[in-house]
Amino acid sequence: MQMTRVAAAVVLLAALAACTPETPADPPAPAAAPAGVPLDPSRESGLPPAVGSDVIELDENGELVVHRLGDR
């Protein structure tokens, strides 16, 4: 029994798919800072915050405060 061109193409694609290496897994995400640990100011961006975005800051009591920047 002769293989048709379609069947031969399917066999060829299956063989190629079996030979391709597996993609590596994504590296694990860095662990978040545990609660109560102060924020690292060196990790802050030097860019000004975008209009319409949220700015997170520490208040006088060390509590996180979220400010919404509106249109200027």
N, C-alpha and C positions, 0 to 999 in steps of 0.2 A: 504494500500500500504506500503510495507516494504522499509525502506531506504537501499540503498546499502552501502557497506563499504566506498566507495569514498565519497558519499554524507554525511555520518556520520562524516567522517574525516574533510570535509569542514565545516560542522556546528560546530564541536569542535574547529577547528582553528579560526573560526570567533568569537566564544565565548571567546576564550583565548585572541585574539587581542583586543576585546572590554574591557577586564578587565585590560590590561596592563596600567600602569600609563604613562602619557605624559612625555616626557623628558623635563627637565627645559630649559628655554631659556638661551643662552650664556649671561654672564654679559656684560654690555655695555663697549666699549673700553674707556680708559681714554682719555680725551680731549687733543688735541695737544696744545702746547704753542702758543699763538697768535703771529703774526708777530711783530718783534721789541723787543721781550723778549729775554734776553741773555740765552744761553744754560746753563744748570745746569751741572757743571763738575763732581758732585758727581754721576751722572748717567752713566758716561763713564765706559766702561769695562776695567779691569786691564790687559786683555790679549793683546798681541801685535797683530796688524792687520795682516790678512792672505795675503799671496802673491796673487796678482791678484784681490785684492779687492779695494774698494774706501775708502779713508780717507777724512773726511770732517772736515775742520778747519776754524777758524776765522783768517783773515789777520789783518794787522795793522789798517785798516780802519773799522774793525768790520764786514766786508763782508764775507760771506761763500765762501770757496774755496774748490773744490773737486780735490784731487790728486789720480791718478790711480797708484797703486803699481804694478810694473811689476815683471817678474821673476828675481831672484837675482843670 
